Amino acid sequence: MKLMEILAIGAHPDDIEFGCGGTLYKYTAKGHEAHLMIMTRGDQGGEPEVRKTEQEASQTILGIDRIYWGDYWDTQLEVDKEMINKIERVIADVRPDFILTHFPYDTHQDHRHLAQATISAT
């Protein structure tokens, strides 16, 4: 079986774990490599340093190889060339076989905008 490279892109710390953490764990447990791209530090939903520490703890639990941080402000993600370029650079680095991200019609604007930017980047 060919091992895969997987990239999960989320707007905030914990989005990926709630959305597809079980799927990522299933694949990393079988030896596939998974990477995360988190666009914000989630400062509107708690203390950014606490959320970053929690995200890094989940990296260990889920067997994630690397976390890429987008360094955007929570609730302020916009579909623009800068964000698309950041996603493209991570895609070029990871060379994923498949990508997981938010539903494009999600109720949270950051989730919608990130889904649109990810589709443009791919």
FENNORJO-V175548 format. One record per helix or strand. SS is the DSSP state (@ for helix, = for strand). FROM is the first residue (numbers start at 1). LEN is the number of residues. Records with the same first field share a line. If there is no record, write none. Layout:
SS = FROM-LEN  FROM-LEN
This chain:
= = 5-6  33-8  66-7  98-3
@ = 15-15  48-15  81-14  109-13
